[in-house]
Amino acid sequence: MLTLYGISNCDTVRKAKKWLDANQVTYQFHDFRKDGLTQSDIERWVEQLGTEKLINKRGTTWRQLSESDRAKVDHALAELLQAYPAIIKRPLLEGPSICEVGFNETRYSDLIIGDTHE
């Protein structure tokens, strides 16, 4: 089973959901803000993606953080992401052999459906 993580009002998350629905892919949606995050989720994503790929440092939320909050990336990442889930790049798609941030139709097709188009 695939899980799509993100924030409901994010345009990119909406695009990913629309693509998954159109391609009849079964998934569960997990809203960072409403459903929360666990430390084990964050640790798993950091292990699979790395902090640089996981954290959106170009977004408004990141830019508005204090220097002391930004410093938590190095020593209290779970606390930071649980307090500010909007700094996680989204959507985050996770499944048995998938852990991908961002949305790209071709990439989703390759990951989920496989390269069936010649």
C-alpha positions, 0 to 999 in steps of 0.5 A, a space after each residue: 500500500 502506498 501512502 502519500 504524505 503532504 498538506 491538503 491545500 498544497 497544489 503539488 499534493 493535489 496534482 499528485 492525488 489527481 494523477 494517482 486517482 486518474 491512474 487508479 493507484 490505491 493509496 492512503 493520504 496522510 496530512 502532516 498537519 492533521 495526522 501528525 508525524 512520528 519520530 520513526 517516520 522522520 528517521 526513516 525518511 532521513 535514512 532513505 532520502 537524507 536531510 537535504 532532499 527531505 527539507 524544503 529550504 526554499 519555502 516560506 516556512 523555512 525562511 521565517 524560522 529563527 536561526 535557533 530553529 534552523 539549527 535544529 536540523 543538526 540535532 533535533 530534526 524530529 522536533 523541528 519537523 513535528 513543529 513545522 511540517 510544512 518544511 518537508 518537501 511534498 508530496 512524499 510518496 512512500 511504499 514498500 520500495 518507494 520513498 520519493 519527494 516531489 511530484 513528476 508524472 514521468 517519475 511516478 509512472 516509472 516508480 508505480 506503474 513501471 516503464 510500460 510505454 515504449 
